[in-house]
Amino acid sequence: MSRPSDPDPVAARSAPMARFFARVMRRQLRAQFRALRIARPGLPDLPHDRPVMVVCNHPSWWDPAVMIGLHESLFPTRTGFGPIEAKMLETYPFMRRIGLFGVGEGRRGATSFLRVAGGLMARPDRVLWITAQGRFADPRERPLGLRPGAAHLMARRREIVALPMALEYPFWSEKRPEALIRFGAPVMAREGEGAEEIGARLEAALTESCDALAGLAMARDPAGFETALGGARGTGGVYGLWQRGRARLAGRRFVPDHVEER
């Protein structure tokens, strides 16, 4: 149970508001990125009778938007929640309506996180999204330096399935960047394993997924991905109109991208 100082995120969440905000985020992602792509083979099989915690690296301001925009398509039968800095929630209190709950600094904040998140993870039909580095960090930075909160939560709630999710936003051949995702192998607490051991395995799994995504990002080949959201194409503006006019005069199909996808 949440203490009075910890508002119940389940009671505060509004399903219609969450759906509306997810549509807004998807619109923003389409406008700002060439595409949002998920590395093949995509989302791994997950047990239906266990709660899921998606554990991500934190390369960009866009990370929460990606999570919010993708949740419904990835987990249509599960309700999503996520922690956010308490100060940010004070500034934007409407975020409680979309499933976010505040986390303060220091020991008190860590205790509050474990209490609230532990209550949320008591049910198998929920997903907790966490940027586990707790700070913005370059996607190639190693070690990742995950904060211990996720591992301590798994030690308390041993039924949790942790799903590593790597994120990158590279520029390829177009005006707008790509939003790339790769899921790693799920991690579950083992018999007799403490938070330190769980944390080491969790960081290793997320590092492996980040390294694999880095290779895919450097290859610049969309064939290694499924497109989850198609984004804005071409350069737009005067140059885009000029390209379209050239294609029409030449009697060929206009392709807005510099490199046509196979």
KAZIHU-V740622 format. One record per backbone hydrogen bond with DSSP energy under -0.5 kcal/mol. CO is the residue of the C=O (numbers start at 1). NH is the residue of the N-H. Records with the same first field share a line. If there is no record, write none. Layout:
BEGIN
CO: NH / NH
END
This chain:
BEGIN
3: 6
5: 7
7: 9
8: 12
9: 13
13: 15
14: 18
15: 19
16: 20
17: 21
18: 22
19: 23
20: 24
21: 25
22: 26
23: 27
24: 28
25: 29
26: 30
27: 31
28: 32
29: 33
30: 232
32: 177
33: 232
34: 231
35: 37 / 179
36: 228 / 229
37: 39 / 181
38: 226
39: 42
47: 50
51: 161
52: 128
53: 55 / 163
54: 56 / 130
55: 165
56: 132 / 133
58: 137
60: 63
62: 66
63: 67
64: 68
65: 69
66: 70
67: 71
68: 72
70: 73 / 74
71: 75
75: 78
79: 127
81: 129
82: 101
84: 103
85: 89
86: 90
87: 91
88: 92
92: 95
93: 96
94: 97
95: 98 / 100
96: 99
97: 14
99: 82
101: 84
103: 86
105: 109
106: 110
107: 111
108: 112
109: 113
110: 114
111: 115
112: 116
113: 117
114: 118
115: 119
116: 120
117: 121
119: 122
120: 123
123: 126
125: 79
126: 52
127: 81 / 129
128: 54
129: 83
130: 56 / 132
131: 134
132: 147
138: 141
147: 150
148: 152
149: 153
150: 154
151: 155
152: 156
153: 157
156: 158
157: 160
160: 162 / 189
161: 53
162: 164 / 187
163: 55
164: 184
165: 57
166: 182
168: 180
170: 178
177: 34 / 35
178: 180
179: 37
180: 168
181: 39
182: 166
187: 162
190: 193
194: 198
195: 199
196: 200
197: 201
198: 202
199: 203
200: 204
201: 205
202: 206
203: 207
204: 208
205: 209
206: 210
207: 211
208: 212
209: 213
210: 214
211: 215
212: 216
213: 217
214: 218
215: 219
216: 220 / 221
220: 222
221: 224
222: 225
224: 40
226: 38 / 228
229: 36
236: 240
237: 241
238: 242
239: 243
240: 244
241: 245
242: 246
243: 247
244: 248
245: 249
246: 250
247: 251 / 252
248: 251
253: 255
254: 256
END
